[in-house]
Structures are given as structure tokens and as C-alpha cells.
Amino acid sequence: MNILLIGSGGREHALAWKLAQSKKVKELYIAAGNPGTAQYGQNLNFDQNNQKALLEFALKEKIDITVVGPEAPLAAGIVDLFEKHGLQVFGPNQSAARLESSKTFAKNLMQKYQIPTAEYKSFKEAEKAAAYIREKGAPIVVKASGLAAGKGVIVAQTEAEALKAVKTIMKDEKFGKAGEKVVIEEFLSGEEATILAFCDGQTIIPMLASQDHKAAYDGGSGPNTGGMGAYAPAPVVTEQVKTYFKNEIMEPTLKALQQEKLNFKGIIYFGLMIKAGKAKVLEYNVRFGDPEAQVILPLLKTDLVDIIEAVINCNLAQTEINWKNKKAVAVVMASAGYPLNHKKGKEIRGLKAAAKSEDLIVFQAGTKFAAEKILTAGGRVLAVTALGNDFAKVIEKAYAGVAKIDFEGFQIRNDIGQKALAK
């Protein structure tokens, strides 16, 4: 079959890598892709947000399935458009994508159906948001309600920081339209983890739990990023937590979507805060996480195309999903200055040397071709993923992979996966 993959980041490189392993795939096209995805299919010089051009291509090339990687095209209704023209798409429609595109919608849904989450209020006016912060005090969490590429969440330790966050989001419009509303949430303590799940509207099946590292610097300090590394499976998600999650969060979420007549087909990302064997939902997303995809997909044994077809055809209940009995750790190599002002255009050396290592995959994100060289072209540049049987060796292997790669001023966190060793 012919598959079109939309997106150009590390998540899409991981998806391309996994899709290309399927015997069912005849042609794989990636719009717009990156130098990494070009190893597995044909990159297309299309803007991922140019729905008309993508639709015309899909119709012309008789694309069997379109896989949407990032959240923005989903929120903009690409699934609705493609389905209207008889095309099959893996991802939720625009209405169901509100689970991510509107934090206000998601929080209201959780409240209505009693899904455990932090106490909250949403605001359209900065002055009212500020008054609520003064009433509640700190620490407190300030979120842009719309899509902000994973960077619209500010955990404020002081009242002054929270008030500044409201100004940054609503008045300075740092995240554009995403900040027209803010959600102010109770600060939750505990340990964060992610559980992704496949959903066909009738059945929901969880994947392995993972743990992302959002903060820019070691020890969880510094500004929030899109993610500086991840590992899976996350030991913090014990059997007790899995049972609680299934009964109190995952299945009630599916029932809520059904009650609201949202026929959700695709992936639901549950961002969780875990404490004392229980969990609360920090956020929903409607696609693979990044860098979570870079540790989850290498551990998936089942053909991803089989799962995608089952989701599209509402046949997930009859699909067996199997996982490798291994550990995975991904270390993100970012440009100097990320996530603030970062430099681009630096030559990346050592990719071929790193690729020769057994059980090591280098997923490219912010990269580009130029004069037969691969250069940096974004904040998060690479995710170096290692696989193995125990976390200590896998962490060592991932950082050994990082040591083989170089570009000017790159930055990493040196503590990815350390929490797994403490369990």
C-alpha cells in the first residue's frame, strides 16, 4: 500500500522507521520529512499545514492511508477534509482533536465525567486570571489553552512568576492565539509519566508507559522544552498504577468521548502525575509524544500498519499488540541556547559512526541537507535511542552514542533515565 506520513520532526523519523519495516508498505511519502526520514521513503517539499496540496497529492498518488504525526494538522481538520474525499486517515477528526487543541475543553470534559485531574479555572481576561492567582497563591500552574508545541505550560513557584506567566501568555501573546485563554491549575506533586493508547472509538489499548524529561537542564531545572529525552518502560507506573489508570482514567475517558459523540480514532496521550499508587491527568494529547515515540516505537513488536488499519476499521478489539521485553532510552541533542534563542546551520558529524552501533538508532528532528552535509535546523536536533536488557547498560549505550556525534555548541541533559535506576 501507499502511505503518506505528515510531519518533519523526530517523532516522524521514528514513525517512518517503523512504518518502513512493514511488508505491507509499497511506497512511503513524508511531508515534509527531514534527512532522517529520507532513508525510508520519499520526502515531499510540502508544508504540513497546506491541506489542499496534501489532499491533491494523496488523491493523485492513490494514497491508501495518511498518518498524521503532529497536532497542528489534526487541530486544523485535516482528517475531516481527507475523509470527505474518501481517504483513510490515522488520527482524530477536528472535533475529537479538541482534547489537545483546547485545554479548556479537556479540563471541562474531565470535570464532567469525574476523571481525576487538578483543580482548575479557565479565563479569557488576564485581570481575572491574576485575581484567581492572588486568591490561590503559589506554587500554581499556568497553561495556554491552545496549541503551544509543548511549551505553553509554566509551573510557577511564586505568585510573581504566575502573574508574569499570565502576562507573557495573554498580553505579550508569546504563543499567539493559543494564549487567548489560559487555564490556571492547582500544582500537583508526585512523579510524571506518559501512557499512550491506541483508540478506535470503541476499544482503547494502552502502550508501554514512558517518562519524558521536560526541563532543559539536569535535575529538572531550567525552562520547559518539548522534551530533552525519555525512557520506557517507566518503573513508576507499577501494576497498582496501571490498574488505577485503566479503571479511573483510561476507560472513563473513552466513555466520556463516546457520550460526547466524539468518534475518536488514533492515539490518546495521557500525561499523568503519579503519587501513592494513584494518578491524575495533567494533559491529553492526540498523537504520539516526542520524544516518547522514539522510545515506544522501537519496543513495539507488532506491525504498526496492522494496528493503524485496525484503528481505522474499528477492529482494535481483535488485534493483538506485542512488545519487546527490553528497555529503551533516548537522549536529545539540542542546539546551543535551546529552548530560548538557539543557533542553526551547524554541521553535524558522526551520524554514520553512531549508526553502526548495535541496538542504537539516531532519530533526526531539526536537521536539513545542504551541500551534501547534514546541518542543524531547529532546537531539538537529534534523539539518540539505545535498546537493551537493563537500564544501566542502556543509559551507558545511549550516551556512548551521543559521544560519537558532534555539532558546535550542542547541549544535552546528563541525567536521562536516572530515575529508572532508583526504582
Buried (B, 14 or more C-beta within 10 A) or exposed (E): BBBBBBBBBBBBBBBBBBBBEBEBBEBBBBBBBBBBBBEBBEBBEBEBEBBEBBBEBBEEEEBBBBBBBBBBBBBBBBBBBBBEEEBBBBBBBBBBBBBBBBBBBBBBBBEEBEBBBBEBBBBEEBEBBBEBBEEBEBBBBBBBBBBBBBBBBBBBEEBEBBBBBBBBBBEEEBBEEBBBBBBBBBBBEBBBBBBBBBBBBBBBBBBBBBBBBBBBBBEBEBEBBBBBBBBBBBBBBBEEBBEBBBEBBBEBBBEBBEEBEBBBBBBBBBBBBBBEEBBBBBBBBBBBBBBBBBBBBBBBEEBBBBBBBBBBEBBBEEBEBEBEEBBBBBBBBBBBEBBEEBEEEBEBBBBEEBBEBEBBBBBBBBBBEEEEEBBBBBBBBBBBBBBBEEBEBBBBBBBBBBEBBBBEEBBBBEBBBBBBEEE
